[in-house]
Amino acid sequence: MNAERAQEIAFSKSMSNVTFNGERVYIEHVDRDKDLATIHFINDPNNKESVSVTSLVEQ
């Protein structure tokens, strides 16, 4: 995924099916300058990580 698409998903009102390492995640924020996304896992909302947007997969 690229930073622009990740940001579109983050701002979208509908829930997109996005995964990180095979786990469904929610994109909270995108830093387009660094190509990083702050995510949390759907099944563990308290588990937040900053990851490369290229590691995110839209299903």
DSSP file (Angstrom, degrees, kcal/mol; ACC not computed):
  #  RESIDUE AA STRUCTURE BP1 BP2  ACC     N-H-->O    O-->H-N    N-H-->O    O-->H-N    TCO  KAPPA ALPHA  PHI   PSI    X-CA   Y-CA   Z-CA
    1    1 A M              0   0    0      0, 0.0     2,-0.2     0, 0.0    55,-0.2   0.000 360.0 360.0 360.0 154.0    0.0    0.0    0.0
    2    2 A N     >  -     0   0    0      1,-0.1     4,-2.3    52,-0.1     5,-0.2  -0.682 360.0-106.8-107.5 168.1    1.2    3.6   -0.5
    3    3 A A  H  > S+     0   0    0     -2,-0.2     4,-2.3     1,-0.2     5,-0.2   0.852 116.3  55.4 -62.5 -37.3    0.8    6.5    1.9
    4    4 A E  H  > S+     0   0    0      2,-0.2     4,-2.1     1,-0.2    -1,-0.2   0.934 110.8  43.8 -62.9 -46.1   -1.9    8.2   -0.1
    5    5 A R  H  > S+     0   0    0      2,-0.2     4,-2.4     1,-0.2    -2,-0.2   0.902 111.9  53.7 -66.6 -40.4   -4.2    5.1    0.0
    6    6 A A  H  X S+     0   0    0     -4,-2.3     4,-2.4     1,-0.2    -1,-0.2   0.903 109.5  48.5 -60.6 -40.4   -3.5    4.5    3.7
    7    7 A Q  H  X S+     0   0    0     -4,-2.3     4,-2.1     2,-0.2    -1,-0.2   0.893 108.5  53.6 -67.9 -39.2   -4.5    8.1    4.4
    8    8 A E  H  X S+     0   0    0     -4,-2.1     4,-1.0     1,-0.2    -2,-0.2   0.923 111.4  46.3 -58.4 -44.0   -7.7    7.7    2.4
    9    9 A I  H >< S+     0   0    0     -4,-2.4     3,-0.5     1,-0.2    -2,-0.2   0.912 109.8  53.5 -65.1 -42.7   -8.6    4.6    4.4
   10   10 A A  H 3< S+     0   0    0     -4,-2.4    -1,-0.2     1,-0.2    -2,-0.2   0.870 114.0  42.2 -61.4 -37.3   -7.7    6.4    7.7
   11   11 A F  H 3< S+     0   0    0     -4,-2.1    -1,-0.2    -5,-0.1    -2,-0.2   0.593  93.2 107.2 -85.0 -12.0  -10.1    9.3    6.8
   12   12 A S    <<  -     0   0    0     -4,-1.0     4,-0.1    -3,-0.5    -3,-0.0  -0.371  64.4-145.5 -70.4 144.4  -12.8    7.0    5.5
   13   13 A K  S    S+     0   0    0     -2,-0.1     2,-0.3     2,-0.1    -1,-0.1   0.682  81.1  76.6 -80.9 -18.8  -16.0    6.5    7.5
   14   14 A S  S    S-     0   0    0      1,-0.0     2,-0.6    -5,-0.0    -2,-0.1  -0.659  89.9-112.4 -93.9 151.7  -16.3    3.0    6.3
   15   15 A M        -     0   0    0     -2,-0.3     2,-0.3    11,-0.0    -2,-0.1  -0.711  31.4-157.2 -84.8 119.6  -14.2    0.2    7.7
   16   16 A S        -     0   0    0     -2,-0.6     2,-1.2    -7,-0.2    42,-0.0  -0.663  23.9-113.7 -94.0 153.8  -11.7   -1.2    5.1
   17   17 A N        +     0   0    0     -2,-0.3    42,-3.2     7,-0.1     2,-0.4  -0.748  50.8 162.8 -89.5  97.5  -10.2   -4.7    5.4
   18   18 A V  E     -AB  25  58A   0     -2,-1.2     7,-2.7     7,-0.6     2,-0.3  -0.938  16.5-165.0-119.1 138.2   -6.5   -3.9    6.0
   19   19 A T  E     -AB  24  57A   0     38,-2.8    38,-2.4    -2,-0.4     2,-0.4  -0.899  14.5-164.3-124.2 154.8   -4.0   -6.4    7.3
   20   20 A F  E >  S-AB  23  56A   0      3,-2.5     3,-1.9    -2,-0.3    36,-0.1  -0.976  87.2 -15.0-133.2 118.9   -0.5   -6.2    8.8
   21   21 A N  T 3  S-     0   0    0     34,-0.6     3,-0.1    -2,-0.4    35,-0.1   0.860 130.9 -53.5  52.1  38.3    1.4   -9.5    8.9
   22   22 A G  T 3  S+     0   0    0      1,-0.2     2,-0.4    35,-0.0    -1,-0.3   0.401 116.0 112.7  83.6  -3.3   -1.9  -11.3    8.3
   23   23 A E  E <  S-A   20   0A   0     -3,-1.9    -3,-2.5    19,-0.0    -1,-0.2  -0.859  72.5-113.3-105.3 136.7   -3.8   -9.6   11.2
   24   24 A R  E     -A   19   0A   0     -2,-0.4    18,-2.1    -5,-0.2    19,-0.4  -0.454  43.0-178.7 -67.5 136.2   -6.6   -7.2   10.6
   25   25 A V  E     -AC  18  41A   0     -7,-2.7    -7,-0.6    16,-0.3     2,-0.4  -0.887  27.3-132.5-134.3 163.7   -5.7   -3.7   11.7
   26   26 A Y  E     - C   0  40A   0     14,-2.9    14,-1.9    -2,-0.3     2,-0.7  -0.974  23.9-133.3-114.8 130.3   -7.3   -0.2   11.9
   27   27 A I  E     + C   0  39A   0     -2,-0.4    12,-0.2    12,-0.2     3,-0.1  -0.765  27.3 173.9 -87.3 117.7   -5.2    2.7   10.5
   28   28 A E  E     -     0   0A   0     10,-3.0     2,-0.3    -2,-0.7    11,-0.2   0.853  63.5  -2.6 -89.6 -40.5   -5.3    5.6   13.1
   29   29 A H  E     - C   0  38A   0      9,-1.5     9,-2.9     2,-0.0     2,-0.4  -0.995  56.3-149.1-154.4 149.8   -2.8    8.0   11.5
   30   30 A V  E     - C   0  37A   0     -2,-0.3     2,-0.9     7,-0.2     7,-0.2  -0.992   3.5-158.6-127.2 128.7   -0.5    8.3    8.5
   31   31 A D  E >>> - C   0  36A   0      5,-3.3     5,-1.8    -2,-0.4     4,-1.1  -0.872  11.8-174.4-101.2  97.5    2.7   10.3    8.4
   32   32 A R  T 345S+     0   0    0     -2,-0.9    -1,-0.2     1,-0.2   -29,-0.1   0.799  79.0  60.1 -67.6 -28.7    3.1   10.7    4.6
   33   33 A D  T 345S+     0   0    0      1,-0.2    -1,-0.2    -3,-0.1    -2,-0.0   0.861 118.9  28.4 -66.0 -34.6    6.6   12.3    5.0
   34   34 A K  T <45S-     0   0    0     -3,-0.5    -1,-0.2     2,-0.2    -2,-0.2   0.446 103.7-124.8-104.3  -2.4    8.0    9.2    6.6
   35   35 A D  T  <5 +     0   0    0     -4,-1.1    18,-2.2     1,-0.2    19,-0.4   0.892  65.5 137.5  55.4  42.4    5.6    6.7    4.9
   36   36 A L  E   < -CD  31  52A   0     -5,-1.8    -5,-3.3    16,-0.2     2,-0.4  -0.905  39.0-160.1-118.2 147.6    4.6    5.4    8.4
   37   37 A A  E     -CD  30  51A   0     14,-3.1    14,-2.8    -2,-0.3     2,-0.6  -0.983  14.8-139.0-124.8 138.2    1.1    4.5    9.7
   38   38 A T  E     +CD  29  50A   0     -9,-2.9   -10,-3.0    -2,-0.4    -9,-1.5  -0.868  37.8 172.6 -91.7 123.4    0.0    4.2   13.3
   39   39 A I  E     -CD  27  49A   0     10,-3.0    10,-2.2    -2,-0.6     2,-0.3  -0.830  24.9-157.1-126.2 161.9   -2.2    1.2   13.5
   40   40 A H  E     -CD  26  48A   0    -14,-1.9   -14,-2.9    -2,-0.3     2,-0.2  -0.987  31.4-107.5-135.8 152.2   -3.9   -0.9   16.1
   41   41 A F  E >   -CD  25  44A   0      6,-1.2     3,-1.4     3,-0.8   -16,-0.3  -0.541  20.8-132.7 -77.7 137.1   -5.0   -4.5   15.9
   42   42 A I  T 3  S+     0   0    0    -18,-2.1    -1,-0.1     1,-0.3   -17,-0.1   0.887 108.8  43.5 -56.9 -42.0   -8.8   -5.0   15.5
   43   43 A N  T 3  S+     0   0    0    -19,-0.4    -1,-0.3     1,-0.3   -18,-0.1   0.478 125.4  34.5 -85.2  -1.6   -8.8   -7.8   18.2
   44   44 A D  E X   +D   41   0A   0     -3,-1.4     3,-2.3     3,-0.1    -3,-0.8  -0.522  64.1 176.4-150.9  75.5   -6.4   -5.7   20.5
   45   45 A P  E 3  S+     0   0A   0      0, 0.0    -3,-0.1     0, 0.0    -2,-0.1   0.698  80.4  60.3 -59.8 -20.9   -7.1   -2.0   20.3
   46   46 A N  E 3  S+     0   0A   0      1,-0.1     2,-1.1    -6,-0.1    -6,-0.0   0.578  84.0  88.0 -82.2  -8.6   -4.6   -1.2   23.0
   47   47 A N  E <   +     0   0A   0     -3,-2.3    -6,-1.2    -6,-0.2     2,-0.3  -0.741  62.2 174.6 -93.9  91.4   -1.8   -2.7   20.9
   48   48 A K  E     +D   40   0A   0     -2,-1.1     2,-0.3    -8,-0.2    -8,-0.2  -0.754   4.9 174.3-101.7 145.4   -0.6    0.2   18.8
   49   49 A E  E     -D   39   0A   0    -10,-2.2   -10,-3.0    -2,-0.3     2,-0.5  -0.984  30.2-131.7-143.7 152.9    2.4    0.2   16.4
   50   50 A S  E     +D   38   0A   0     -2,-0.3     2,-0.3   -12,-0.2   -12,-0.2  -0.950  40.6 169.1-102.8 124.5    4.0    2.5   13.9
   51   51 A V  E     -D   37   0A   0    -14,-2.8   -14,-3.1    -2,-0.5     2,-0.2  -0.899  41.3 -89.8-134.2 159.6    4.7    0.5   10.7
   52   52 A S  E >   -D   36   0A   0     -2,-0.3     3,-1.9   -16,-0.2   -16,-0.2  -0.491  32.3-132.6 -66.2 135.6    5.7    1.2    7.1
   53   53 A V  G >  S+     0   0    0    -18,-2.2     3,-1.5     1,-0.3    -1,-0.1   0.789 105.5  66.5 -62.3 -25.0    2.7    1.8    4.9
   54   54 A T  G 3  S+     0   0    0    -19,-0.4    -1,-0.3     1,-0.3   -52,-0.1   0.674  93.2  60.4 -70.2 -14.6    4.2   -0.6    2.4
   55   55 A S  G <  S+     0   0    0     -3,-1.9   -34,-0.6     2,-0.0     2,-0.3   0.482  87.8  93.0 -88.8  -3.1    3.7   -3.4    5.0
   56   56 A L  E <   -B   20   0A   0     -3,-1.5     2,-0.5    -4,-0.2   -36,-0.2  -0.720  60.6-159.7 -92.3 141.3   -0.1   -2.9    5.0
   57   57 A V  E     -B   19   0A   0    -38,-2.4   -38,-2.8    -2,-0.3     2,-0.6  -0.980   9.0-147.2-125.2 126.6   -2.3   -4.9    2.7
   58   58 A E  E      B   18   0A   0     -2,-0.5   -40,-0.2   -40,-0.2    -2,-0.0  -0.825 360.0 360.0 -90.9 125.1   -5.8   -4.0    1.6
   59   59 A Q              0   0    0    -42,-3.2   -41,-0.1    -2,-0.6    -1,-0.1   0.433 360.0 360.0 -84.5 360.0   -7.9   -7.1    1.1
